[in-house]
Amino acid sequence: TLFGLLAGVIPFTGLANYYYRKLKKKRTVGVKAISSAKRSNFLFGSIQAVSLGIIPLVSFNSGIELSNVMIFFGLSILLYILGTRFWARRIGEIEVKDLYSIAYIGLFFSILFLACSIAFSGLFSFGFYLLSRLAFCLLASLCLPLSQVVFVESSHKKVEKGLISHGFMLNMGRMFGLLSIILMPFDKNLILFGWALVS
């Protein structure tokens, strides 16, 4: 959980400060943008926790070795880094509401494909899991840098306060994701192992 907090906040602090200065020259952040930031961060954290927590279940459903599924998960993090950098550079060029529309599309398909990876078996389970990771890493990765900018802007230049708000909603989502994993009606050994991965 400490690693999750550091991974969710620290790597993007510099980006948040830079794009905050870039964004404030063009527009101010409204109430809708703040609400979108809270919702997207909560959903992002939830999907992040569930994606990691159901790895043992995906391995069981698909018949693929657990280590191989985790390798694919690790490789997807590289796509996530590229996706984050790509979208962070677009923050000052595209309207905030349009950026959140893109982020919500990524979150929606990531959730949809995650559900399919749980519902199906065999290679379909693994295939849907990969599609979920693609949607998450290439589209939903926009959530973190954009929400950091919105929270910092809404905190009236108090960067620390903005980042705390950002991290709070993100970790609330992760906690919800953990509870979702625990309450899943599957083999409790698999679920507890998944919970341990997230923790």
N, C-alpha and C positions, 0 to 999 in steps of 0.2 A: 504493500500500500504506500509506503514511503517512496519507493521507486516510481510508482504510478504518479504520485504528486509531483516529483521532480521532472518526470518525463512529460507531464502535462503542462507545466508552467515554465520552468527555467529555460528550455531550449528556444522558446519563442519570445523571451523578454525583450531582447534587442530588436526583433522585428516589430513587436508591439509599439515600442517607443518611436521607431523610425516611421512606421506607417500611420501612427497617430498624428505626427507632425504633418505628414503628407495629406491625411484625410481632413484635418481641421481647416486647411486652407480652402477646401472646396465645399464643405457642408457641415452642418451640425447633426448630432445623433438624436433622433426623436425617440418617443416612448415605444413605438412599434419596433424600432431597431433593438432597443434594450430587451424587450420581450422576446424577440427572435433570438437574441444572443443567449438568454437564459434557457429557452426551449432547446435550441440546437446543442448547447453544451450538455444539457441533461441527457438528451438522446445520444449524443456522441459518446459520453461516458458509459451509458448503459450498453450500447452496442460494443464498445471496446471491451468491457468486462465479459459480456456474453460470448463474443467471438473467441476470446482466449479460454473461457471456462468450458465451452462445449467441444474443445479439441478432442478429448478422450471419447466423447459420444460420437463425433464424426468419424473417428478412427474405427470405433466399434461398428457403426452402421455401414461404413464403406468397405471394411475389411482391409484397409490400408494401415501399414504399421504406424504406430503413434509417432515415432521419431520422424517419419517422412512427412506426416501432416504438420508437425512442428517446424520442419525445415521450410515447407511452403509458407507457413505463417511468418517465419523469420524473413524470408525473401520479400514478402509483401510489405514489410516495413520499409524496404528500400523504395518501393513505389510510393509509400506514404510520405516519405521525406521529399521525394521529387514533386509529388502533388502539392504538398504544403508550400514548397518554395515557388512553384508555378503560380498558385492562387494568391500567395502573399504579394507577388509582384503586380497582381491585377487589382489590388484593393483601391488604389488611387485612380484607377482608370474606369471602373465599372460602378454603377450605382449600388449602394448597400443592399437595397431591396432585391435587386437582380442577383447579386452574389448569394444572398440567403435563399433565393429560389433554387439556385444551382446546388447549394448545400443540402437543402431539403430533399431534392431529387436523389442525391447520393445517399442520404440517410434512409429514405423510403425504400429504395431498392436493396440497400444493405440489410434492412430488417426483413424484407420480403424473402430474399435469398437465404438468409439465416433460418427463417421458419421452414423453408423448403428443404434445407440441408438436414433439419431435424425430422421432418415428415417423411422424407424419402430414404431409401436404403441403396446399397451398392455404390457404383460410381456416380450415380445421380446425387447422392448425399455430398460426396466430395466435390463434384462439379459445382453444385449450388453454393457450397462454402467458398470456393475460389471466386465465384461471381460476386458473392457478398464482399469479400475482401477487396476485389477490384473497385466496386462501387464505393466502398469506404475509403480506400486509399487515394483514388483519383478524383473523387467529387466531394465526399464528406470531409476530406482533409482540409477543405476550405474553412471549416467551422472554427478551428482554434485560433489561427492568426486574425481572422475577421472579428471574432468575439472579443479577443483581447483588445483590439483597437476600439470597439464599441464600448466595452466596460471602462477603459481608460478615459475615453472621451466623456462618458457619462459621469465620471467621478470628478470632473472639473480639474483636470490636470494632475490629480493625485494618483500617480502611477501605482503606488503600493496598494491603495484602496481598490483600484480597478482590477489589479491582478488577483487580489484576495477574492473579490466577487467572482471573477472568472474561474478560479480554482475551486471555489465552493460549489458552484453549479456542476462543474465537471465531476467532482468527487461524489456529489449527491447522486448523479447518474450512475457512477460506478457502484455505489452501494446498492442502488436499485437493481442493477444488473446482477450483483452477487446474490441478492435475495431471489431474483428470478431463477437463477441457476439452482439454488437450494430447493426451490419449490417445484422444480420440474419433475413430472411423474416418471422418472426413469431409474435405472439401477443406481442406488444411492452411493455405491462405491465409485462409479464413474463421475457422478455429480460432485462428490466430496473432493475427488482428485482434481476436477476442474476448478473447484473453489480454491483449492490450495495453489493451483497455477496462478490464478488471478491475484491472490494475496502475496 
